[in-house]
Amino acid sequence: MVGAVGIVTSPVATVTQQAMTCATVVVVAGESWLEEKRHPFYTLGLKHHLSSMKRTREKTSKGKKRIETEATSCYFPAATEKEIGAVNSNLVISETCGSIRLKEEFFDIYCEDLARNLIGKVLVRKFDNITLKARIVETESYLGGVDKASHSYNGKITERNKPMFMKPGTTYVYFTYGMYHCFNISSQGDGAAVLIRALEPIEGLNYMCLQRQQSKKRKNDGSVKMSLQNNNLKPHELCNGPGKLCISMNIDRHTCNMKDLSLWEGMWIEEDNESRKISESELFVKTHRIGIDSVGAEWAKKPLRYYLMGNKSVCRLDKQKELELRNMVVSSS
């Protein structure tokens, strides 16, 4: 059974509340797309949606369309003129909660560009009727075969790192030091990926706090008090590190590895439309990566880390780079 998904393209795809509730049909305004495999759904790689609806037939009754399959049926109103308009072709409406996610074209760029472009975007995690959101404020790029700090150095492919060689936008979650998970996103280029180093929590802070504190805050009766006001962690401390953010966002290799962020309903990246957006006046720091001195000075010192200057959730600041950046802004003004 397919889910109710709308692809924001031309013609505009819309998902009505009735269709969203039934979660069985795809609604596209102004076009009978089920007859053509050349529809944008096909070009976006959603072949399983098309194949699972081969036997779909369309009827019209009393101003409403009815899409039927052998498994189920769903009613939805015909699209209105207000639902047809100009939209951003890089966005996809998510099945689970109707939010707008970034699709595969966003990820299909050079690794350093992706690391930079991810700053300010929102990571969404969805599971068990829980939604967590956090703004990406720090990233590192790992360039693949030439990068001595990369798991894919010299083009080496293992069972662990194979997501780095999959299509851009694939998640790569690995376990390190026998304690923590780290979350990466594949980019353009064999073995290239971006490590998400830090997030600024937006939604679901109580759950994040619970994840970080559940072993420390259990009462005598075994219950857990979910309140940011009654523990030692501040909001900006919940996701200020690659291992911390994986704990807070419930990201692990068993449930989140090798997932397509343009399609998977358990996690995706979206524009920051609901909370504070990153303004053009805010500065991005480009500096060296962290914890890779063992690979030698050449690669340890390369400026392949990006972060949002002045954000409290950043894992580690480079004060010298920040000073240089401020001086440069002042001198150019």
Buried (B, 14 or more C-beta within 10 A) or exposed (E): EBBBBBBBBEBBBBBBEBBBEBBBBBBBBBBEBBEEEEBBBBEBBBEEBBEEBEEBEEEEEEEEBBBBBEEEBBBBBEBEEEBBEEBEEBBBBBBBEEBBBBBBEBBBBBBBEBBBBBBBBBBBBBBEEEBBBBBBBBBBBBBBBBBBBBBBBEEEEEEBBBBBBBBBBBBBBBBEEEEBBBBBBBBBBEBBBBBBBBBBBBBBBEBBBBBBBEEEBEEEEEEBBBEBEEBEBEBBBBBBBBBBBBBBBBBBBEEBBBBBBBBBBBBBBBBBEEEEEBEEEEEBBBBBBBEBEEBEEEBBEBBBBBBBBEBEBBBBBBEEBBEEBEEEEEEEE
